């Protein structure tokens, strides 16, 4: 008789439960990732601070939350409706397998994360950033374990705890997304910064080509179009947003300036993490490329004593190009 009354999983049950668990995983990963990046932005480590990396990570984590959390809540609501209609569906083997598998994966993930944090601790990362990241992982892990163990064991199907948690999760996720706008800026701010990054990269490229031109011809080009070379394929870059050429002026036989119009100040990379210089993978000579909003000119002077013995060094040009 027991076999006759045992419920079997339908295709709908498989779809809902698998989709529910998958979106739960994505939501948790996105939430933890988001707050780890927020901590990195709010408490920047001078030895390991890459604003561009943080901003990209925040966008990805936010995208995960915006899509995955509503889908998770929707599928949870649909499953709860099925349970209300037929409470015996809570005993589906598929459901219990997935929940215990979730607890197992969560436990393994926590252990791996703690091993990584302990390794960082032993390597000398004694910072508030380090401890806050541990706290985020532990808080999320405790909540996940508590809720799913409680859900597996609960007898009162009319408990208000799930509804309360839905509101809490919704508010926390919404606040987390809004916090991202405050820390790294709005999408429009991020687009402006990417334009500014491209402008700095273009100016660095032009600077390298101008120095190469002087090494080969012992004079500065009068105009930027003299740098174009059909053999090497170099073409003078223009402003990525307006399409206008960059301003170039020769101030004396060994000095020149490059000018561009920027959308924002290079110091405004974060409203809370000011004072930490953003990482630029193209700034190989560590020159000053800091700028304010609006037109900024960078003046450079060639030292002939530094380059005079390198005029015939064919290996120097690739190094100066970036």
Secondary structure by P-SEA (a helix, b strand, c coil): cccccbbbbcaaaaaaaaaaaaaaaaaaaaaaaaaaaaaaaaccccccccaaaaaaaaaaaaaaaaccaaaaaaaaaaaaaaaaacccccccaaaaaaaaaaaaaaaaaaaaaaaaaaaaaaaccccaaaaaaaaaaaaaaaaaaaaaaaaacccccccaaaaaaaaaaaaaaaaaaaaaaaacccaaaaaaaaaaaaaaaaaaaaaaaaaaaaaacccccccccccccccccccccccccccccccccccccccbbbbbbbcccccccccccccbbbbbccccccccccccccbbbbbbbbcccccccccccaaaaaaacc
